[in-house]
């Protein structure tokens, strides 16, 4: 009888298994097929290992998603400070980098931003540049906390809309102009006047320019509100 090998001997894939390797494979599944496709069994099959071997590195699916947040957003936490940059620009840059990370992984973004525990995991690894910029501006701890919460809420809301559309632009004009045209005479006169003046071209929405405008308004508001 041929000896099949010693009991407990790891498969070839398990010998090179690491937390980083597991998370990278999980991220590929999420990016390519969506959140629902990312199960521990599917992850093990992708890696060519026994599912139980994954639990030595990550105890459950929630830990995998927490690790994905860390993997995707770790670069924000490690960004080098640059005191030569105005604090307003540092704040906008941090916001842009955060939005770009979410946009690069829209399937993960939808999961992360709808899961309270996942949001906490993301916040821990992303807020340092925001806190640093506002601390440089002379904001108090309470002001920093409130301002960053406001900025993060804006980015999350913007990113959810962007991830649901999954395009660089959003053409609101046809439907809105039709609805405006069907309104009873005298209803919502200000809306009718403005939308009509803008027309189809003016109502075209570009996510990049929309984000720049939005985050600039938020940062300007923080500066004015706290007298920084």
Beta strands, then each sheet from edge to edge (+ up, - down):
strand 1: 169-171
strand 2: 204-206
sheet 1: 1+ 2-
end
